[in-house]
C-alpha cells in the first residue's frame, strides 16, 4: 500500500513539474492545457476515490504554490472536479 501511494506522489510531482515547467513553452493550443485536471479525471476512472482525492489535493497544492491566483483556487477546483466525476 505504501509503495502505491509513493508511486502516486511521484506521479503528482512529475505531472506538476511538466505543467509548470514545460507546457508554457509549447505552441499555442497546448500551452493552456490543464494537465493536472486531465490526469486527475483519468485517475478517478481508473483508481479508488481516495487515490483520486490524493491527486486533487496534492496536485492542487503544488500548482497553487506556483500560481498567481489566490491560494487554494486550483486545489478547490480540482477537488470539485474529482467529486463531480
N, C-alpha and C positions, 0 to 999 in steps of 0.2 A: 504494500500500500504506500509506504513512504517513497519507494522508487518511482511509482507512478506520479505522485504529487511533485517530486523533484523534476521529473521529465516535463510535466505541465508548466512548472515555474520557469524552467529553461526555455520552453516554447513561448511563454508570455514575454520574457525578456527579449528573445530573438525577434518576435513579431513587432514589439515596441521599438526596438532598435532599427529595424528595417523601415517602419513607418516614420520615425523621426529623422533618421539619417539618410535614407536612400530615396524614398518616394518623392520628396520635394524636388529632386534633381532630374526626375524623369520627364518625358514630354507631357503635354497638356492634359489628355484625358486621364492619365494615370496619377498625376501628382496630387489630385484631390481625393483619391481613393482612401476610404477609412478601412484600412486593412484589419485593424483590431475588431471592428464591428463584424466584418465578414467572417473572420476566424471564430469569433465568439458565437455567431449564429451557427456555424458549422459544428462547433463543439456541443451546442445544445442538441443538435440532431444525433450526434454520434456517441455522446457520453452521458452519464447521470447528471442530474440537475446541480448537485453540489460542485461538480467539476466546472460546469458552465458558469456558476456564480463566482468561483475562484478566478476564472479567466476575466469575467467582467470587473470584479473588484480590483484585483492586482493590475490588470491591464489598464483600467481606467486611472488608477492612482499613478502609474508610471507615465501615462500620457498627460495627466494633469500637471505633473511636475514641470513638463516642458511646454505647456500650453500658455497662451496669453489670456485665455478665458479665465473667469473666476474658478478658484479651486473647487473641484467636486463636480463640475458641469459634465465632463466627459464620463466620470465614474457613474453618475446618476443616469445618464443617457444609455450607457452600456448595460447597466443593471436593469433598467426598464425594458430595453430591447430583449434581454435574455429572459426576463419574466414574462413578457408578452409572447415570445416564441415558445 
